[in-house]
Amino acid sequence: MSNKILVIISTADEGKALTGILYATNTLKNGWLDDVKLILFGPAEDLALHSEAVQEALKGFLELDQGVMVCKFVADKANLSDRLAHLGLNVDYVGAPIGQWIREGYVPMVW
């Protein structure tokens, strides 16, 4: 059984996004699993720019981890990349990393 998760936040619903980010943060903080990767994808990218609550939750995760990845393809298409990077998020292509992490045993959780 894997002790690593890949949390993908793709919802535009603030409550759902906050729940996923909180779970990822608490998992790292409390050592529930060995590692957590966090990706914002699609509608969640726009939500991160417009929700102060989501921005605060992401800051909490960033304080514990190496970063939050945001899909560059989606962000570029919506002209959001620079603004997301300004929040301290890693804007990059996520397709290959998602596949690699799954091959490494990360269990995907999508919110």
Beta strands, then each sheet from edge to edge (+ up, - down):
strand 1: 4-9
strand 2: 35-40
strand 3: 69-71
strand 4: 90-92
strand 5: 107-110
sheet 1: 4+ 3+ 2+ 1+ 5+
end
